Amino acid sequence: MTFTEYDKFVQATGKKKPDDEGWGRGNRPVINVSWNDANAYTKWLSK
């Protein structure tokens, strides 16, 4: 998933945005996301 996709989830759920370590966001693959956060994202996406 990309930062753009994950940031939509963050905005909809009020979760904290993961740090991009200064590499940039947009269409780059999301980093610094826990397994639990990724799992919550997939559940949110499936709705």
C-alpha positions in Angstrom: 0.0 0.0 0.0 1.2 3.6 -0.6 1.2 6.5 1.7 -1.6 8.1 -0.3 -3.8 5.0 0.3 -2.9 4.6 3.9 -3.3 8.4 4.6 -7.0 8.0 3.5 -7.4 5.3 6.2 -5.7 7.5 8.8 -8.0 10.4 7.9 -11.1 8.2 8.1 -10.2 6.5 11.4 -8.3 9.2 13.3 -5.2 7.1 13.6 -1.7 8.6 13.7 0.1 9.1 10.3 3.3 7.0 10.1 6.6 8.8 9.8 8.0 8.8 6.2 11.6 9.2 7.6 12.0 12.2 5.2 11.7 10.1 2.1 8.4 11.6 1.0 4.8 10.3 0.9 2.6 10.1 -2.1 2.9 6.9 -4.1 5.9 5.6 -2.1 5.2 2.4 -0.2 4.1 3.1 3.3 6.7 2.4 6.1 6.6 2.4 9.9 3.3 0.6 10.1 2.8 -2.2 12.6 1.2 -5.5 11.8 -1.8 -4.4 13.8 -2.2 -1.2 11.9 -1.8 -3.0 8.5 -4.5 -5.5 9.7 -6.8 -2.6 10.7 -6.2 -1.1 7.3 -7.2 -4.2 5.4 -10.4 -4.6 7.6 -11.3 -0.9 6.9 -10.6 -1.4 3.2 -12.8 -4.4 2.9 -15.8 -2.5 4.2 
